[in-house]
């Protein structure tokens, strides 16, 4: 009751203040002071003191009345209430939100205001002369403030919050903080004073009323993630200090308990059983064991280990980090015949420590593994065999032996053989029953110092079961090769050489490989003793020898070449020796001992051609080749001259038949005189030897021969009376026709008369005047048949046929 009474008194006092009129009398002052300035109308302006003043008005927000709300009254001392003063209002909301009675100065608000939108308004008021509109006093500013009421409930920035807290946290552990906002005025009254409370989430969480901090309310044993992981808490914020009548806002906070390592892993069973074949390879898995951990994430990681059992050295266990399972794998080879089963003691634990150190962190189990029998291939006693054998040992000698056995219980017998892919030359063989390796051919160390073969062991009862082992045979050296000179030695001695001068140092090589290294000895052969007065040999005792001169001066003309036979022997047993030849040539030298002249053989062997001489010879050869190529190219570009150059050659008339001719009157087309004198063309009738006749001419068809003969006969028959000249022509043509018929190699241009007749099947018949009608009068000829020969003869038909028509008419 007291609270409501205080509120009513506060509201009444506010309204009383709002309705107060602020004024200060100033009549005497306004009448005494006159402004020195004049207006533009010539009326002197008087400066009067402001006769009224005010600072601010107050208005309560959210006014719900239907009439305009009276705020206060504006009044000036210049107002004599004679309706000569008019009040004018300007500023924020003037005329729309705020209105003034221009006669009385009463100020009203036209609508409800919201302080949260705008808390104050700046307005300007002025009293002016109603008639002239001149201001009676300066414009004055004042503020209208909007008083707040509790009309906004608290609001949280989010509708849903998310927070986490570790499980098994102590009571009072801070989880998160939520803060609400109230749009009401926090500086005036209690409308914005908030109090927080929890409406959902008891008894696990609590909230501080003043700060909004959420804390755990229960102890570690009650906050267990494995029992309950998610919680939904509802937090309320109430204004007015939480008193009755205040507005309330709420939000939801989803709290998740995060995991801690408070649960050790446990095997689902204490005994596991597995089986695996004895042929399981090392590193291959044979089974998996699984444990359960109520924790999640890194707290659920596990480490498996073997802590005991008779298979601790044979098997291993690792952790699959993806599935968190223990993988048991083979660590050493298994053998069913040696051990048929194993027992392992394993354990599992977290790599991270438990939060409760008093809990048992390790779980243990037993694993039993059975080894299954498998038919295995034979097994050799060794992984590799190394044997030695001297070279040149006779075939059939034993090199060594291998041994293998069936590891299965029944111990099947084994048969041995050699993989011929490793012994393509078939040098070795093996006894199938006992594995003894012997030679099929003698060995030669100089050919191959090592032999690598494979011996295969196969079970008698199961040929699919086989295995192989590498055998390395080293061939031991025997001194069976004689040493020889290291190179073909050829040296020279100057004619002016002095006695005791060294001219050559020689050495030797040996294909053998003695254990103590090579040691060679040199001496002159007996056949070289005849040259002892000239040369001598000195063994240097280091497997080399030097050749020295024994006299002063040599004559190249007397003897130009000396051949020294040298015996080389080794120091091994049995001793081997050979004879090498050293060639010494006598040459002419200068005073410094440089060779100047020698015989051709010596010069080519010692000096040889210089590089410059070889280059010069090569350049000469290249130049000659270029000349030959250029000459051949020019010769190809040269045009061949035609066989027939002279235009007067009679054979030109043979191929010039592209006109119809003019009969006997055309004396320019053919020289008939040549036919009347056969002796003149005898040379032209001879066979050409410079042209290869084509195959078509080797055997001309009989029809062509008859055509030629007929043409020739036509020429002869068509001639006018048989004179001596005509007889000569006929005989000449007949003779040439006969020669053409009998000679298959005659060129085409020998048949001079083949173009005088077009053939027996021609419609136009012969165009030659020799076969024409005997009448010489063209008027007696009938040319009407030309029009029947087709378009090609239309011109002739018009020419000759037209003349006939004219003549007839």
C-alpha angles and dihedrals in degrees: 000000000000090000094054091047091053091050092051092050091049092051093048092051091050093051090048092053091047091056096049120114116221114209142144125202117243107154098126093048095049092054097049102050118073126184115239092215125087130215125243089261090060094252110133114243117231121207108220128186117248106267095196136037139176136173112198147346129213128222130181116231126239096033105183101188124123096227129066111275116241111230105174147301131270116208134171130201087231089067108096089175089247093121093251094115124075123191118221125196125200136165138063111002094355110158093009110048097012125038131181131205101239092207102044102021093234110160120212137176116225102203145017116285130211116216092200089061096043125355100192143014128213113219135177125213131189138174114223135178109267094216103040100025090226115144113253092202138000122288114265129204125221136172130234110204123198114224115223126239127186098267101131125074120215115270131199119220091234131037092210128030127193124210140163135208129180116256118251090032118159121256112275095032109152113245105175142312128245122194125193127204128220120200093207122102110280091192096058121058126324099294092113100038106113133201122192126216137167118240099174129027102060132177096012100058140026136192132218108242097219102037106028093231112155116215137179113263101192134062129257096272092058097047099068118152092203088060099041127356108176130052131181116210125187116207122194128201117200126189129212086062091292094297124143113283094033121130120250135212127184142194137188123240117195108204122194125194110227120218126258127184097265098131125065121215118263132199114240090223134015096224130054127182128199137166131201137176117257089239093065108134122239111271094023115131118239101181150341132237123202132206130189127232122181091207123087138219118006090350089065095055114119139202119208123198141169112241101174150339135107092280097057092111095040101050136041134199127209134176123250101220092202100052097020091231130140112244116205114205138174115267100177133021116281124226120190091196092058102039128003102189142020136198125212132191111211136178138191131206141157118267088220120068121251120252088230106056091189092067121096104255099187131072121193136200142170124242122197118196124193121202115219122216117245130184099252130193120250117285123219121223091236135033091225137010126215118194135175130213133173118241121251089032110154120259114266094039116136116247099184142293140256128208132206135166139192107257092205122102094253092055099212115207117262130226121206129215139160122247100238091204086072094044107039093158090056094230095147137043135181132219107247095218107041103021096241112159117213138172126265092180134022116264125239117199093197089059098043125356094190134034120198114197135163123227116206123209116201130184114243095222097041116032090185089071106079139137136184138214129200116243119197115200117195116203111220118218124251121190096249101132126077119224119251136193111284092233143354100282118207119163139159138231124210121239089233094048117140128227116274095024114146111231103171144010118208135191137181142226132213128196091213122091110214119194093238095046130252123313119180132190126200134200139153116267118242091251089061094056089093086069093051093107087056107038138011134193126226121196107220092202090233098089090275134095135200129218116218134185117245101196140035120253132013129207116223093195092056097046123353101179134043123190115204117195111212124193114216119192133175130226099235130100123289091029116233125197140175139183124244130187126229117198117213119187126196113231138173112252137181125245091276092056096254114145114249106168135007136158118288094260093050094046093051091047097044110024104020126178119319122240092248092055092050091050092050092051091049092051091051091052092050092050092051091051091051091051092051092049092048092049092051092050092051091048091054092051092053110103120236116241116239117255093233113047104157116084088206092066108124091224090069087070090061096065097036097087101121092114130065095235130219104257124242091335091065098085094163095066099060135014104225090182091075089062092050091058108045093176090068094060099038092108092050090054093058118107116265112238099185096070125066109229116232123244091250089065097050091080113016115199117262090237090061090049091051090048091052092047092047092050090050091048090048091055091050096044095045091060114106117244119353105260131166090262092050091050090053090051093049093048090048093051093045090050092051092046090052092049091051092050094050099038112070093184096059112123119241095251091066090075094079096164100049094099099057093082127045097204141278095274097054116124092208091051118204119341092201117110088224090076097036127106116287094236113104096193110100090198091068093056120099112218099174091106090070091077089062094058095077139248095318092065096040092103092054090045090054093048099047099026090053092054090053091051092051091047093050091050 
